[in-house]
Amino acid sequence: MGETRLIMAGDFFQKVFRVVRLIPEGRVTTYGHIARFLGTGQSARVVGYAMNASHNDRTVPAHRVVNRVGLLTGKHFFDGTTLMRDLLESEGIVVVEDTIQDFDQRIWDPIEHLNQEDYITDSQ
């Protein structure tokens, strides 16, 4: 049973990574937005686990995923104390006290931009 759970988590993580790779530069989304998009609205924490697991894959812009109020809660999982903020600022996002400014203008909701059916039914 444990192996099956790991495989399912791996499949879910890959779906999360696919979504995160599509977040446009200069925009952010939340753990909850990704979870809702993937049809698992109560799984925001698992999306966070996926982001933590993605740090060896430079194709996953994990710095673009923040909590529901724009706080850089994942910053401790990046090399150095300011790397997440530095990456966001390099994309034109203003961060003050670990919080994205003008968050409502920077938020990107995958439900508005992607076809859910491609992600919920596809196991890749």
C-alpha positions as a Markdown table, in Angstrom:
| # | Residue | x | y | z |
|---|---|---|---|---|
| 1 | Met | 0.0 | 0.0 | 0.0 |
| 2 | Gly | 2.9 | 2.4 | 0.8 |
| 3 | Glu | 4.4 | 2.0 | -2.7 |
| 4 | Thr | 1.0 | 2.7 | -4.3 |
| 5 | Arg | 0.7 | 5.9 | -2.2 |
| 6 | Leu | 4.2 | 7.0 | -3.3 |
| 7 | Ile | 3.3 | 6.4 | -7.0 |
| 8 | Met | 0.1 | 8.4 | -6.6 |
| 9 | Ala | 2.0 | 11.2 | -4.9 |
| 10 | Gly | 4.5 | 11.2 | -7.7 |
| 11 | Asp | 1.8 | 11.4 | -10.3 |
| 12 | Phe | 0.2 | 14.3 | -8.4 |
| 13 | Phe | 3.6 | 16.1 | -8.0 |
| 14 | Gln | 4.1 | 15.8 | -11.8 |
| 15 | Lys | 0.7 | 17.4 | -12.5 |
| 16 | Val | 1.6 | 20.2 | -10.1 |
| 17 | Phe | 5.0 | 20.7 | -11.8 |
| 18 | Arg | 3.2 | 20.9 | -15.2 |
| 19 | Val | 1.0 | 23.7 | -13.9 |
| 20 | Val | 3.8 | 25.6 | -12.2 |
| 21 | Arg | 5.9 | 25.5 | -15.4 |
| 22 | Leu | 3.1 | 27.5 | -17.1 |
| 23 | Ile | 2.9 | 30.4 | -14.6 |
| 24 | Pro | 4.0 | 33.4 | -16.6 |
| 25 | Glu | 7.1 | 35.3 | -15.6 |
| 26 | Gly | 6.1 | 38.2 | -13.3 |
| 27 | Arg | 3.0 | 36.4 | -12.1 |
| 28 | Val | 2.4 | 34.1 | -9.1 |
| 29 | Thr | -0.2 | 31.6 | -8.0 |
| 30 | Thr | -1.1 | 30.0 | -4.7 |
| 31 | Tyr | -0.9 | 26.5 | -3.4 |
| 32 | Gly | -4.7 | 26.5 | -3.1 |
| 33 | His | -5.2 | 27.7 | -6.7 |
| 34 | Ile | -3.1 | 24.8 | -8.0 |
| 35 | Ala | -4.9 | 22.3 | -5.7 |
| 36 | Arg | -8.4 | 23.5 | -6.8 |
| 37 | Phe | -7.3 | 23.5 | -10.5 |
| 38 | Leu | -6.2 | 19.8 | -10.1 |
| 39 | Gly | -9.6 | 18.9 | -8.5 |
| 40 | Thr | -8.2 | 18.5 | -5.0 |
| 41 | Gly | -9.2 | 21.7 | -3.3 |
| 42 | Gln | -8.2 | 20.5 | 0.1 |
| 43 | Ser | -4.7 | 19.5 | -1.0 |
| 44 | Ala | -2.9 | 22.9 | -0.8 |
| 45 | Arg | -0.4 | 21.4 | 1.7 |
| 46 | Val | 0.4 | 18.6 | -0.7 |
| 47 | Val | 1.1 | 21.2 | -3.4 |
| 48 | Gly | 3.6 | 22.7 | -0.9 |
| 49 | Tyr | 5.2 | 19.3 | -0.5 |
| 50 | Ala | 5.5 | 19.1 | -4.3 |
| 51 | Met | 7.2 | 22.5 | -4.4 |
| 52 | Asn | 9.6 | 21.5 | -1.8 |
| 53 | Ala | 10.4 | 18.3 | -3.8 |
| 54 | Ser | 11.0 | 20.4 | -7.0 |
| 55 | His | 14.1 | 22.3 | -6.0 |
| 56 | Asn | 16.4 | 19.9 | -7.9 |
| 57 | Asp | 14.5 | 20.6 | -11.1 |
| 58 | Arg | 15.3 | 24.0 | -12.5 |
| 59 | Thr | 12.5 | 23.8 | -15.0 |
| 60 | Val | 9.9 | 24.2 | -12.2 |
| 61 | Pro | 9.7 | 27.9 | -11.1 |
| 62 | Ala | 8.7 | 27.1 | -7.6 |
| 63 | His | 9.4 | 30.7 | -6.5 |
| 64 | Arg | 6.1 | 31.7 | -8.3 |
| 65 | Val | 4.0 | 29.7 | -5.8 |
| 66 | Val | 3.1 | 31.5 | -2.6 |
| 67 | Asn | 0.4 | 31.3 | 0.1 |
| 68 | Arg | -3.1 | 32.6 | -0.2 |
| 69 | Val | -2.2 | 36.2 | 1.0 |
| 70 | Gly | 1.0 | 36.5 | -1.1 |
| 71 | Leu | 3.4 | 35.5 | 1.7 |
| 72 | Leu | 6.7 | 33.8 | 0.7 |
| 73 | Thr | 6.1 | 30.8 | 3.0 |
| 74 | Gly | 8.3 | 28.5 | 0.9 |
| 75 | Lys | 11.4 | 30.8 | 1.1 |
| 76 | His | 13.1 | 28.5 | 3.6 |
| 77 | Phe | 13.4 | 25.8 | 1.0 |
| 78 | Phe | 15.5 | 27.9 | -1.4 |
| 79 | Asp | 19.2 | 28.2 | -1.2 |
| 80 | Gly | 20.2 | 31.3 | 0.8 |
| 81 | Thr | 17.8 | 33.4 | 2.8 |
| 82 | Thr | 16.6 | 35.7 | 0.0 |
| 83 | Leu | 16.7 | 33.6 | -3.2 |
| 84 | Met | 12.9 | 33.3 | -3.5 |
| 85 | Arg | 12.5 | 37.0 | -3.1 |
| 86 | Asp | 15.4 | 37.8 | -5.4 |
| 87 | Leu | 14.0 | 35.6 | -8.2 |
| 88 | Leu | 10.6 | 37.3 | -7.9 |
| 89 | Glu | 12.1 | 40.7 | -7.8 |
| 90 | Ser | 14.1 | 39.8 | -11.0 |
| 91 | Glu | 10.8 | 39.3 | -12.6 |
| 92 | Gly | 9.5 | 42.7 | -11.6 |
| 93 | Ile | 7.5 | 41.6 | -8.5 |
| 94 | Val | 7.9 | 43.9 | -5.5 |
| 95 | Val | 8.3 | 42.1 | -2.2 |
| 96 | Val | 8.2 | 43.9 | 1.2 |
| 97 | Glu | 8.6 | 41.9 | 4.4 |
| 98 | Asp | 8.3 | 38.6 | 2.5 |
| 99 | Thr | 4.9 | 39.6 | 1.1 |
| 100 | Ile | 4.1 | 40.3 | -2.6 |
| 101 | Gln | 2.9 | 43.9 | -3.1 |
| 102 | Asp | -0.1 | 44.4 | -5.4 |
| 103 | Phe | -0.8 | 40.7 | -4.9 |
| 104 | Asp | -4.3 | 41.0 | -6.6 |
| 105 | Gln | -2.6 | 42.3 | -9.7 |
| 106 | Arg | 0.1 | 39.6 | -9.8 |
| 107 | Ile | -2.1 | 36.5 | -9.1 |
| 108 | Trp | -2.5 | 34.0 | -11.9 |
| 109 | Asp | -5.3 | 31.5 | -11.6 |
| 110 | Pro | -4.8 | 28.3 | -13.7 |
| 111 | Ile | -8.6 | 27.8 | -13.8 |
| 112 | Glu | -8.8 | 31.0 | -15.9 |
| 113 | His | -5.9 | 30.1 | -18.3 |
| 114 | Leu | -5.7 | 26.3 | -18.7 |
| 115 | Asn | -8.0 | 23.5 | -19.6 |
| 116 | Gln | -8.6 | 21.5 | -16.4 |
| 117 | Glu | -9.6 | 18.3 | -18.3 |
| 118 | Asp | -6.0 | 18.1 | -19.7 |
| 119 | Tyr | -4.7 | 17.8 | -16.1 |
| 120 | Ile | -7.3 | 16.0 | -14.1 |
| 121 | Thr | -7.8 | 13.1 | -16.5 |
| 122 | Asp | -4.2 | 13.0 | -17.8 |
| 123 | Ser | -1.8 | 11.0 | -15.6 |
| 124 | Gln | 1.4 | 12.4 | -17.1 |
